[in-house]
Amino acid sequence: MTSLKLFLKGIKCFMNLIIMKRLSKYLMYLLMVYGMITCNNSDKKLPNTTSNQIQFSGQQLYTIDNSGISILWTAHKFTNKVDVSGTFNTYIFESKKTSGTVENILNKSKLSIPTATVNSSNPIRDFKLDTYFFKAFNTSKIIGTITKAKENEGIIDLKMNHTSKKIPFTYAIEKDTIRLFTNLDLTYWKGEEALKTLNTECYELHKGTDGISKLWTDVDVVIKIPAHKTLIIN
């Protein structure tokens, strides 16, 4: 009887040992799975902590030269739309940031143009533009504020004839120059009467081969801002 008890006790210890080994094995397995899960989760979090760096990686920074800015306007006459181009001798461009990305420089920048300084390389024409267009247009100064610039497109709030309008524009970097382009429809600022006054004064000069005197309502505008490369954000 004593031998049987010892035998059964031995069997019980042996079974407990097997169970403990299995439990240890399962426990190790669970720990390994847990470790893999936590590692994977930590890997997934890494991109979030560096997302800003990824977004700005490789962006070129620039410094602009306000003194070298140029503004070119192109109006159109005749039925077949012949270009008449010019500029302004005086203007003020103010940027909250004179260095940074193109978007940093353009956003919230302001432009002020005294219209009496119009220059079409023809003094007689310039006098007529000032007297019969801009004065009739109630615009001694054109004021613009860039409210948005992102991914080569933007919005400028342009004030003329006591009226402000938000106008889209595009921009690009060309040979160390930030080039902005937009097309202005002067009817947005109620410019019909001023255009009529100018066309009446220049009636014969605006008459094409078809005998029709015409001055178009839209004007193309290009602004060029010298921009020197500084460094690239890594």
GROMACS elastic network, one bead per residue, 0.5 to 0.9 nm:
[ bonds ]
;  ai    aj funct       b0    kb
    1     4     6  0.50827   500
    1     5     6  0.63539   500
    1     6     6  0.86956   500
    2     5     6  0.51741   500
    2     6     6  0.62843   500
    2     7     6  0.85964   500
    3     6     6  0.51027   500
    3     7     6  0.60946   500
    3     8     6  0.86654   500
    4     8     6  0.61362   500
    4     9     6  0.84435   500
    5     8     6  0.51260   500
    5     9     6  0.59803   500
    5    10     6  0.84338   500
    6    10     6  0.60595   500
    6    11     6  0.86112   500
    7    10     6  0.50577   500
    7    11     6  0.62765   500
    7    12     6  0.86959   500
    8    12     6  0.61624   500
    8    13     6  0.86575   500
    9    12     6  0.50450   500
    9    13     6  0.62475   500
    9    14     6  0.85562   500
   10    13     6  0.51613   500
   10    14     6  0.61093   500
   10    15     6  0.86301   500
   11    14     6  0.50400   500
   11    15     6  0.61865   500
   11    16     6  0.86130   500
   12    15     6  0.51331   500
   12    16     6  0.61529   500
   12    17     6  0.85594   500
   13    16     6  0.50224   500
   13    17     6  0.60943   500
   13    18     6  0.86611   500
   14    17     6  0.50788   500
   14    18     6  0.63493   500
   14    19     6  0.87160   500
   15    18     6  0.50791   500
   15    19     6  0.61569   500
   15    20     6  0.85536   500
   16    19     6  0.50210   500
   16    20     6  0.60415   500
   16    21     6  0.85398   500
   17    20     6  0.50929   500
   17    21     6  0.61849   500
   17    22     6  0.86217   500
   18    21     6  0.51341   500
   18    22     6  0.62117   500
   18    23     6  0.85925   500
   19    22     6  0.50864   500
   19    23     6  0.60642   500
   19    24     6  0.84882   500
   20    23     6  0.50070   500
   20    24     6  0.60152   500
   20    25     6  0.84606   500
   21    24     6  0.50275   500
   21    25     6  0.60955   500
   21    26     6  0.86193   500
   22    26     6  0.61342   500
   22    27     6  0.84350   500
   23    26     6  0.50402   500
   23    27     6  0.59365   500
   23    28     6  0.84903   500
   24    28     6  0.61074   500
   24    29     6  0.85204   500
   25    28     6  0.51948   500
   25    29     6  0.62214   500
   25    30     6  0.87153   500
   26    30     6  0.61620   500
   26    31     6  0.85976   500
   27    30     6  0.50944   500
   27    31     6  0.61932   500
   27    32     6  0.86296   500
   28    31     6  0.50545   500
   28    32     6  0.61891   500
   28    33     6  0.86922   500
   29    32     6  0.51111   500
   29    33     6  0.62795   500
   29    34     6  0.86167   500
   30    33     6  0.51017   500
   30    34     6  0.60752   500
   30    35     6  0.84985   500
   31    34     6  0.50561   500
   31    35     6  0.60724   500
   31    36     6  0.86326   500
   32    35     6  0.50460   500
   32    36     6  0.62447   500
   32    37     6  0.87053   500
   33    36     6  0.51109   500
   33    37     6  0.62283   500
   33    38     6  0.86956   500
   34    37     6  0.51299   500
   34    38     6  0.62044   500
   34    39     6  0.85358   500
   35    38     6  0.52770   500
   35    39     6  0.60972   500
   35    40     6  0.85708   500
   36    39     6  0.51386   500
   36    40     6  0.61343   500
   36    41     6  0.86194   500
   37    40     6  0.51415   500
   37    41     6  0.61767   500
   37    42     6  0.86414   500
   38    41     6  0.50431   500
   38    42     6  0.61407   500
   38    43     6  0.85753   500
   39    42     6  0.51377   500
   39    43     6  0.62053   500
   39    44     6  0.87160   500
   40    43     6  0.50535   500
   40    44     6  0.63093   500
   40    45     6  0.88524   500
   41    44     6  0.50799   500
   41    45     6  0.64697   500
   42    45     6  0.51863   500
   42    46     6  0.65952   500
   43    46     6  0.53863   500
   43    47     6  0.78884   500
   44    47     6  0.66234   500
   44    48     6  0.79808   500
   45    48     6  0.55673   500
   45    49     6  0.68440   500
   46    49     6  0.53736   500
   46    50     6  0.66605   500
   46    51     6  0.86298   500
   47    50     6  0.52701   500
   47    51     6  0.56879   500
   47    54     6  0.86069   500
   48    51     6  0.50579   500
   48    52     6  0.82078   500
   49    52     6  0.77622   500
   49    53     6  0.87372   500
   50    53     6  0.53209   500
   50    54     6  0.63860   500
   50    55     6  0.88614   500
   51    54     6  0.50709   500
   51    55     6  0.62127   500
   51    56     6  0.87696   500
   52    55     6  0.51277   500
   52    56     6  0.63230   500
   52    57     6  0.84216   500
   53    56     6  0.53680   500
   53    57     6  0.58058   500
   53   233     6  0.87143   500
   53   234     6  0.75198   500
   54    57     6  0.51217   500
   54    58     6  0.86983   500
   54   234     6  0.85209   500
   55    58     6  0.86623   500
   55    59     6  0.87651   500
   56    59     6  0.57322   500
   56   233     6  0.65883   500
   56   234     6  0.73505   500
   57   232     6  0.80492   500
   57   233     6  0.56499   500
   58   232     6  0.57208   500
   58   233     6  0.53473   500
   58   234     6  0.54010   500
   59   101     6  0.71221   500
   59   231     6  0.85636   500
   59   232     6  0.54924   500
   59   233     6  0.53814   500
   59   234     6  0.75896   500
   60   100     6  0.80716   500
   60   101     6  0.62693   500
   60   102     6  0.82799   500
   60   229     6  0.71109   500
   60   230     6  0.75797   500
   60   231     6  0.61328   500
   60   233     6  0.65824   500
   61    99     6  0.69878   500
   61   102     6  0.72821   500
   61   228     6  0.84704   500
   61   229     6  0.60079   500
   61   230     6  0.55461   500
   61   231     6  0.54426   500
   61   232     6  0.58744   500
   61   233     6  0.74460   500
   62    98     6  0.81740   500
   62    99     6  0.53849   500
   62   100     6  0.53525   500
   62   101     6  0.60350   500
   62   102     6  0.69324   500
   62   105     6  0.84293   500
   62   176     6  0.87893   500
   62   227     6  0.57319   500
   62   228     6  0.52941   500
   62   230     6  0.53541   500
   62   231     6  0.75000   500
   63    97     6  0.88773   500
   63    98     6  0.57301   500
   63   100     6  0.66554   500
   63   101     6  0.86758   500
   63   105     6  0.84882   500
   63   226     6  0.83767   500
   63   227     6  0.53985   500
   63   228     6  0.51798   500
   63   229     6  0.65379   500
   63   230     6  0.67536   500
   64    68     6  0.87911   500
   64    98     6  0.55794   500
   64    99     6  0.63613   500
   64   105     6  0.80845   500
   64   177     6  0.87206   500
   64   178     6  0.87705   500
   64   225     6  0.67967   500
   64   226     6  0.56174   500
   64   228     6  0.62379   500
   64   229     6  0.89459   500
   65    68     6  0.57296   500
   65    69     6  0.72043   500
   65    98     6  0.78747   500
   65   225     6  0.70101   500
   65   226     6  0.54936   500
   65   227     6  0.63792   500
   65   228     6  0.80327   500
   66    69     6  0.56284   500
   66    92     6  0.83480   500
   66    93     6  0.65928   500
   66    94     6  0.78470   500
   66    95     6  0.87896   500
   66    98     6  0.83876   500
   66   225     6  0.71033   500
   66   226     6  0.75150   500
   67    70     6  0.88645   500
   67    93     6  0.88549   500
   67   225     6  0.89665   500
   67   226     6  0.87031   500
   68   224     6  0.83511   500
   68   225     6  0.67512   500
   68   226     6  0.61299   500
   69    91     6  0.88203   500
   69    93     6  0.79336   500
   69   223     6  0.72696   500
   69   224     6  0.56213   500
   69   226     6  0.64327   500
   70    87     6  0.77150   500
   70    88     6  0.82861   500
   70    91     6  0.88078   500
   70   222     6  0.82416   500
   70   223     6  0.58340   500
   70   224     6  0.52510   500
   70   225     6  0.68565   500
   70   226     6  0.89375   500
   71    86     6  0.84410   500
   71    87     6  0.55880   500
   71    88     6  0.67138   500
   71    91     6  0.85969   500
   71   221     6  0.71939   500
   71   222     6  0.58599   500
   71   224     6  0.64780   500
   72    85     6  0.70758   500
   72    86     6  0.58244   500
   72    88     6  0.77430   500
   72   220     6  0.81822   500
   72   221     6  0.57371   500
   72   222     6  0.51415   500
   72   223     6  0.64126   500
   72   224     6  0.83701   500
   73    84     6  0.83490   500
   73    85     6  0.56025   500
   73    86     6  0.54640   500
   73    87     6  0.58331   500
   73    88     6  0.86599   500
   73   219     6  0.66810   500
   73   220     6  0.56261   500
   73   222     6  0.64574   500
   73   223     6  0.87717   500
   74    83     6  0.61582   500
   74    84     6  0.55025   500
   74    86     6  0.65089   500
   74    87     6  0.86370   500
   74   218     6  0.88706   500
   74   219     6  0.55678   500
   74   220     6  0.50388   500
   74   221     6  0.64638   500
   74   222     6  0.86593   500
   75    81     6  0.88776   500
   75    82     6  0.83174   500
   75    83     6  0.58145   500
   75    84     6  0.51356   500
   75    85     6  0.61976   500
   75    86     6  0.85655   500
   75   215     6  0.82581   500
   75   216     6  0.72500   500
   75   217     6  0.81907   500
   75   218     6  0.67981   500
   75   220     6  0.66313   500
   75   221     6  0.89848   500
   76    80     6  0.89182   500
   76    81     6  0.52756   500
   76    82     6  0.53230   500
   76    84     6  0.57567   500
   76    85     6  0.84604   500
   76   214     6  0.86491   500
   76   215     6  0.62458   500
   76   216     6  0.54433   500
   76   217     6  0.80463   500
   76   218     6  0.75026   500
   76   219     6  0.71719   500
   77    80     6  0.77016   500
   77    81     6  0.52721   500
   77    82     6  0.53071   500
   77    83     6  0.66159   500
   77    84     6  0.73036   500
   77   205     6  0.89536   500
   77   206     6  0.58613   500
   77   207     6  0.80622   500
   77   208     6  0.81665   500
   77   213     6  0.80227   500
   77   214     6  0.56662   500
   77   216     6  0.59118   500
   78    81     6  0.52092   500
   78    82     6  0.60710   500
   78   206     6  0.58222   500
   78   207     6  0.59481   500
   78   209     6  0.82407   500
   78   210     6  0.86517   500
   78   212     6  0.71486   500
   78   213     6  0.62755   500
   78   215     6  0.64732   500
   78   216     6  0.79459   500
   79    82     6  0.79731   500
   79   207     6  0.83361   500
   79   208     6  0.66427   500
   79   209     6  0.87625   500
   79   210     6  0.78124   500
   79   212     6  0.70141   500
   79   213     6  0.77095   500
   79   214     6  0.61052   500
   79   215     6  0.82102   500
   79   216     6  0.84758   500
   80   208     6  0.79192   500
   81   214     6  0.86974   500
   81   215     6  0.84610   500
   81   216     6  0.75212   500
   84   120     6  0.78688   500
   85   119     6  0.89264   500
   85   120     6  0.62027   500
   85   121     6  0.88078   500
   86   118     6  0.73941   500
   86   119     6  0.55203   500
   86   121     6  0.69438   500
   87   117     6  0.84858   500
   87   118     6  0.60504   500
   87   119     6  0.52093   500
   87   120     6  0.63541   500
   87   121     6  0.87784   500
   88    91     6  0.70051   500
   88   113     6  0.74235   500
   88   114     6  0.78957   500
   88   115     6  0.72676   500
   88   116     6  0.83149   500
   88   117     6  0.52614   500
   88   119     6  0.53384   500
   88   120     6  0.82963   500
   89   113     6  0.89529   500
   89   114     6  0.87092   500
   89   116     6  0.89291   500
   89   117     6  0.51571   500
   89   118     6  0.64030   500
   89   119     6  0.64785   500
   90   112     6  0.88661   500
   90   113     6  0.65125   500
   90   114     6  0.65579   500
   90   115     6  0.85329   500
   90   116     6  0.89126   500
   90   117     6  0.59683   500
   90   118     6  0.82709   500
   91   111     6  0.71980   500
   91   112     6  0.55985   500
   91   114     6  0.65076   500
   91   117     6  0.86110   500
   92   110     6  0.79440   500
   92   111     6  0.56660   500
   92   112     6  0.50700   500
   92   113     6  0.65364   500
   92   114     6  0.89544   500
   93   109     6  0.72348   500
   93   110     6  0.57237   500
   93   112     6  0.65937   500
   93   113     6  0.88438   500
   94    97     6  0.86851   500
   94    98     6  0.86828   500
   94   108     6  0.88725   500
   94   109     6  0.55105   500
   94   110     6  0.50805   500
   94   111     6  0.64638   500
   94   112     6  0.86343   500
   95    98     6  0.60340   500
   95   105     6  0.62134   500
   95   106     6  0.68226   500
   95   107     6  0.78387   500
   95   108     6  0.69058   500
   95   110     6  0.64014   500
   95   111     6  0.88485   500
   96   104     6  0.84625   500
   96   105     6  0.70640   500
   96   106     6  0.84766   500
   96   107     6  0.80293   500
   96   108     6  0.68336   500
   96   109     6  0.61504   500
   96   110     6  0.87516   500
   97   100     6  0.70327   500
   97   104     6  0.65965   500
   97   105     6  0.51587   500
   97   106     6  0.81310   500
   97   107     6  0.86528   500
   97   109     6  0.82117   500
   98   104     6  0.85473   500
   98   105     6  0.59034   500
   99   102     6  0.83055   500
   99   104     6  0.76688   500
   99   105     6  0.62839   500
   99   227     6  0.87900   500
   99   230     6  0.85933   500
  100   103     6  0.79065   500
  100   104     6  0.57025   500
  100   105     6  0.61999   500
  100   230     6  0.86364   500
  101   104     6  0.50991   500
  101   105     6  0.63545   500
  101   106     6  0.87400   500
  102   105     6  0.51920   500
  102   106     6  0.61764   500
  102   107     6  0.85473   500
  102   149     6  0.83372   500
  102   150     6  0.87140   500
  102   172     6  0.88765   500
  102   173     6  0.85057   500
  102   178     6  0.76840   500
  102   227     6  0.88940   500
  103   106     6  0.52514   500
  103   107     6  0.58989   500
  103   148     6  0.83480   500
  103   149     6  0.54385   500
  103   150     6  0.59551   500
  103   151     6  0.80945   500
  103   152     6  0.86077   500
  104   107     6  0.56352   500
  104   108     6  0.86277   500
  104   149     6  0.82433   500
  105   108     6  0.81202   500
  105   109     6  0.71642   500
  106   109     6  0.54545   500
  106   110     6  0.87362   500
  106   146     6  0.67106   500
  106   147     6  0.86464   500
  106   148     6  0.79203   500
  106   149     6  0.63313   500
  106   154     6  0.89511   500
  107   110     6  0.89695   500
  107   145     6  0.85749   500
  107   146     6  0.57398   500
  107   147     6  0.60150   500
  107   148     6  0.56382   500
  107   149     6  0.56707   500
  107   150     6  0.86868   500
  107   154     6  0.87174   500
  108   145     6  0.61851   500
  108   146     6  0.50633   500
  108   147     6  0.54221   500
  108   148     6  0.73387   500
  108   149     6  0.88242   500
  109   144     6  0.84552   500
  109   145     6  0.58924   500
  109   146     6  0.55569   500
  109   147     6  0.79709   500
  110   143     6  0.74984   500
  110   144     6  0.56868   500
  110   146     6  0.64682   500
  111   142     6  0.78895   500
  111   143     6  0.57363   500
  111   145     6  0.63559   500
  111   146     6  0.84797   500
  112   141     6  0.67140   500
  112   142     6  0.57525   500
  112   144     6  0.65094   500
  112   145     6  0.89351   500
  113   116     6  0.87901   500
  113   117     6  0.81436   500
  113   140     6  0.84287   500
  113   141     6  0.53625   500
  113   142     6  0.50039   500
  113   143     6  0.65320   500
  113   144     6  0.87640   500
  114   117     6  0.59698   500
  114   118     6  0.79715   500
  114   139     6  0.86855   500
  114   140     6  0.59410   500
  114   142     6  0.65424   500
  114   143     6  0.89207   500
  115   118     6  0.55971   500
  115   129     6  0.89892   500
  115   130     6  0.68919   500
  115   134     6  0.68124   500
  115   139     6  0.71951   500
  115   140     6  0.54020   500
  115   141     6  0.54441   500
  115   142     6  0.68731   500
  116   119     6  0.88146   500
  116   126     6  0.84700   500
  116   127     6  0.85080   500
  116   129     6  0.86113   500
  116   130     6  0.56565   500
  116   131     6  0.87059   500
  116   134     6  0.79849   500
  116   140     6  0.68238   500
  116   141     6  0.81974   500
  117   126     6  0.84284   500
  117   130     6  0.82929   500
  118   126     6  0.61452   500
  118   127     6  0.86273   500
  118   129     6  0.76357   500
  118   130     6  0.72182   500
  119   122     6  0.72051   500
  119   123     6  0.75780   500
  119   125     6  0.86499   500
  119   126     6  0.59341   500
  120   123     6  0.74852   500
  120   125     6  0.71066   500
  120   126     6  0.61779   500
  121   125     6  0.82935   500
  121   126     6  0.78351   500
  122   125     6  0.53257   500
  122   126     6  0.61008   500
  122   127     6  0.87447   500
  123   127     6  0.61963   500
  123   128     6  0.87076   500
  124   127     6  0.52461   500
  124   128     6  0.64664   500
  124   129     6  0.87617   500
  125   128     6  0.50827   500
  125   129     6  0.61179   500
  125   130     6  0.86333   500
  126   129     6  0.50300   500
  126   130     6  0.61777   500
  126   131     6  0.85011   500
  127   130     6  0.52391   500
  127   131     6  0.59882   500
  127   132     6  0.81785   500
  128   131     6  0.50566   500
  128   132     6  0.53343   500
  128   133     6  0.71018   500
  128   198     6  0.72681   500
  128   201     6  0.79209   500
  128   202     6  0.84035   500
  129   132     6  0.56260   500
  129   133     6  0.50417   500
  129   134     6  0.63749   500
  129   135     6  0.85199   500
  129   198     6  0.71773   500
  130   133     6  0.58090   500
  130   134     6  0.50594   500
  130   135     6  0.62139   500
  130   136     6  0.87158   500
  130   140     6  0.87452   500
  131   134     6  0.63210   500
  131   135     6  0.54068   500
  131   136     6  0.72327   500
  131   198     6  0.85794   500
  132   135     6  0.61755   500
  132   136     6  0.57875   500
  132   137     6  0.83141   500
  132   194     6  0.69906   500
  132   195     6  0.83222   500
  132   197     6  0.59742   500
  132   198     6  0.50276   500
  132   199     6  0.87572   500
  132   201     6  0.74468   500
  133   136     6  0.51330   500
  133   137     6  0.57892   500
  133   138     6  0.86403   500
  133   139     6  0.88262   500
  133   191     6  0.88583   500
  133   193     6  0.88525   500
  133   194     6  0.50797   500
  133   195     6  0.63339   500
  133   196     6  0.86254   500
  133   197     6  0.67666   500
  133   198     6  0.54613   500
  133   199     6  0.89934   500
  134   138     6  0.61971   500
  134   139     6  0.53548   500
  134   140     6  0.66269   500
  134   141     6  0.89069   500
  134   161     6  0.88586   500
  134   194     6  0.73186   500
  135   138     6  0.50836   500
  135   139     6  0.61259   500
  135   140     6  0.68454   500
  135   194     6  0.81464   500
  136   139     6  0.78018   500
  136   191     6  0.88336   500
  136   193     6  0.75889   500
  136   194     6  0.50596   500
  136   195     6  0.85666   500
  136   197     6  0.73784   500
  136   198     6  0.86186   500
  137   140     6  0.85047   500
  137   160     6  0.78993   500
  137   161     6  0.56747   500
  137   189     6  0.88854   500
  137   190     6  0.83629   500
  137   191     6  0.63463   500
  137   192     6  0.89148   500
  137   193     6  0.76914   500
  137   194     6  0.51659   500
  137   195     6  0.83413   500
  138   141     6  0.89206   500
  138   160     6  0.76781   500
  138   161     6  0.50529   500
  138   162     6  0.74504   500
  138   194     6  0.87787   500
  139   142     6  0.66669   500
  139   159     6  0.88702   500
  139   160     6  0.57018   500
  139   161     6  0.52405   500
  139   162     6  0.76427   500
  140   160     6  0.86256   500
  140   161     6  0.88236   500
  141   159     6  0.86202   500
  141   160     6  0.74623   500
  142   158     6  0.73536   500
  142   159     6  0.60637   500
  142   160     6  0.56789   500
  142   161     6  0.87665   500
  143   157     6  0.82323   500
  143   158     6  0.58660   500
  143   159     6  0.52036   500
  143   160     6  0.71343   500
  143   164     6  0.89717   500
  144   156     6  0.62934   500
  144   157     6  0.54480   500
  144   159     6  0.61877   500
  144   164     6  0.88264   500
  145   155     6  0.85543   500
  145   156     6  0.54461   500
  145   157     6  0.51126   500
  145   158     6  0.66054   500
  145   159     6  0.88124   500
  146   149     6  0.73307   500
  146   154     6  0.74022   500
  146   155     6  0.58859   500
  146   157     6  0.61754   500
  146   158     6  0.85656   500
  147   154     6  0.74986   500
  147   155     6  0.56596   500
  147   156     6  0.57110   500
  147   157     6  0.67576   500
  147   166     6  0.87021   500
  148   153     6  0.80185   500
  148   155     6  0.50511   500
  148   156     6  0.71290   500
  149   152     6  0.70069   500
  149   153     6  0.57709   500
  149   155     6  0.66952   500
  149   156     6  0.88707   500
  149   169     6  0.88870   500
  149   170     6  0.86813   500
  149   171     6  0.85442   500
  150   153     6  0.55361   500
  150   154     6  0.61427   500
  151   154     6  0.81804   500
  151   171     6  0.86182   500
  152   169     6  0.85532   500
  152   170     6  0.55645   500
  152   172     6  0.60091   500
  153   168     6  0.73245   500
  153   169     6  0.58882   500
  153   171     6  0.61039   500
  153   172     6  0.88099   500
  154   167     6  0.84197   500
  154   168     6  0.57231   500
  154   169     6  0.52678   500
  154   170     6  0.61092   500
  154   171     6  0.77153   500
  155   166     6  0.62611   500
  155   167     6  0.55281   500
  155   169     6  0.59923   500
  155   170     6  0.86129   500
  156   165     6  0.81134   500
  156   166     6  0.55482   500
  156   167     6  0.52980   500
  156   168     6  0.63816   500
  156   169     6  0.72133   500
  157   164     6  0.63476   500
  157   165     6  0.55198   500
  157   167     6  0.62771   500
  157   168     6  0.89130   500
  158   163     6  0.81128   500
  158   164     6  0.53748   500
  158   165     6  0.53772   500
  158   166     6  0.62389   500
  158   167     6  0.70281   500
  159   162     6  0.65592   500
  159   163     6  0.53909   500
  159   165     6  0.64865   500
  159   166     6  0.88976   500
  159   189     6  0.82232   500
  160   163     6  0.54139   500
  160   164     6  0.65390   500
  160   165     6  0.85464   500
  160   189     6  0.63833   500
  161   164     6  0.83305   500
  161   189     6  0.61873   500
  161   190     6  0.74903   500
  161   191     6  0.78158   500
  162   189     6  0.81123   500
  163   188     6  0.85940   500
  163   189     6  0.59382   500
  163   190     6  0.84685   500
  164   189     6  0.76139   500
  165   188     6  0.73192   500
  165   189     6  0.75922   500
  167   182     6  0.78269   500
  167   183     6  0.84246   500
  167   184     6  0.77639   500
  168   182     6  0.67943   500
  168   183     6  0.84168   500
  169   180     6  0.67598   500
  169   181     6  0.56049   500
  169   183     6  0.77469   500
  170   179     6  0.82870   500
  170   180     6  0.57504   500
  170   181     6  0.53970   500
  170   182     6  0.66832   500
  171   178     6  0.68587   500
  171   179     6  0.53782   500
  171   181     6  0.62461   500
  172   177     6  0.81767   500
  172   178     6  0.58092   500
  172   179     6  0.53969   500
  172   180     6  0.68272   500
  172   181     6  0.89338   500
  173   176     6  0.64652   500
  173   177     6  0.55217   500
  173   179     6  0.61570   500
  173   227     6  0.85484   500
  174   177     6  0.51506   500
  174   178     6  0.64539   500
  174   179     6  0.68581   500
  175   178     6  0.84343   500
  175   226     6  0.89927   500
  175   227     6  0.88328   500
  176   225     6  0.86517   500
  176   226     6  0.61881   500
  176   227     6  0.51490   500
  176   228     6  0.57718   500
  176   229     6  0.71880   500
  177   224     6  0.62698   500
  177   225     6  0.54687   500
  177   227     6  0.51720   500
  177   228     6  0.78563   500
  178   223     6  0.80474   500
  178   224     6  0.57424   500
  178   226     6  0.63358   500
  178   227     6  0.63667   500
  179   222     6  0.68937   500
  179   223     6  0.58063   500
  179   225     6  0.64843   500
  179   226     6  0.87651   500
  180   221     6  0.80754   500
  180   222     6  0.55552   500
  180   223     6  0.50367   500
  180   224     6  0.64596   500
  180   225     6  0.83635   500
  181   220     6  0.75214   500
  181   221     6  0.58250   500
  181   223     6  0.66241   500
  181   224     6  0.89799   500
  182   219     6  0.85533   500
  182   220     6  0.60573   500
  182   221     6  0.54226   500
  182   222     6  0.67230   500
  182   223     6  0.89301   500
  183   218     6  0.67014   500
  183   219     6  0.57159   500
  183   221     6  0.61042   500
  183   222     6  0.88621   500
  184   187     6  0.87360   500
  184   188     6  0.82003   500
  184   217     6  0.82488   500
  184   218     6  0.53613   500
  184   219     6  0.51283   500
  184   220     6  0.62752   500
  184   221     6  0.74865   500
  185   188     6  0.58980   500
  185   189     6  0.79953   500
  185   191     6  0.87120   500
  185   217     6  0.57811   500
  185   219     6  0.65808   500
  185   220     6  0.89663   500
  186   189     6  0.54875   500
  186   190     6  0.65483   500
  186   191     6  0.50845   500
  186   192     6  0.73191   500
  186   195     6  0.86576   500
  186   217     6  0.55271   500
  186   218     6  0.59767   500
  186   219     6  0.76144   500
  187   191     6  0.50094   500
  187   192     6  0.59624   500
  187   217     6  0.67018   500
  187   218     6  0.82405   500
  188   191     6  0.73345   500
  189   192     6  0.85964   500
  190   193     6  0.74830   500
  190   194     6  0.84625   500
  191   194     6  0.53531   500
  191   195     6  0.61702   500
  191   196     6  0.85971   500
  191   217     6  0.79445   500
  192   195     6  0.51852   500
  192   196     6  0.61108   500
  192   197     6  0.86597   500
  192   217     6  0.76346   500
  193   197     6  0.61383   500
  193   198     6  0.86756   500
  194   197     6  0.50518   500
  194   198     6  0.62897   500
  194   199     6  0.85662   500
  195   198     6  0.51632   500
  195   199     6  0.60027   500
  195   200     6  0.84828   500
  195   215     6  0.72103   500
  195   216     6  0.83895   500
  195   217     6  0.74376   500
  196   199     6  0.50582   500
  196   200     6  0.60254   500
  196   201     6  0.86308   500
  196   215     6  0.82803   500
  197   200     6  0.52385   500
  197   201     6  0.64240   500
  197   202     6  0.87706   500
  198   201     6  0.51664   500
  198   202     6  0.61745   500
  198   203     6  0.81457   500
  198   215     6  0.86560   500
  199   203     6  0.52292   500
  199   204     6  0.87215   500
  199   205     6  0.86095   500
  199   206     6  0.69924   500
  199   213     6  0.76842   500
  199   214     6  0.72604   500
  199   215     6  0.63882   500
  200   204     6  0.85866   500
  201   204     6  0.84660   500
  201   205     6  0.89321   500
  202   205     6  0.52150   500
  202   206     6  0.61235   500
  202   207     6  0.87852   500
  202   213     6  0.87793   500
  203   206     6  0.53526   500
  203   207     6  0.65065   500
  203   213     6  0.59107   500
  203   214     6  0.80417   500
  204   207     6  0.51861   500
  204   208     6  0.86416   500
  204   213     6  0.67782   500
  205   208     6  0.81885   500
  205   213     6  0.77347   500
  206   212     6  0.78728   500
  206   214     6  0.56580   500
  206   215     6  0.66441   500
  207   210     6  0.76169   500
  207   211     6  0.55700   500
  207   212     6  0.50851   500
  207   214     6  0.64057   500
  208   211     6  0.54054   500
  208   212     6  0.58024   500
  208   213     6  0.63971   500
  208   214     6  0.78629   500
  209   212     6  0.75731   500
  210   213     6  0.86987   500
  216   219     6  0.79811   500
  229   232     6  0.85565   500
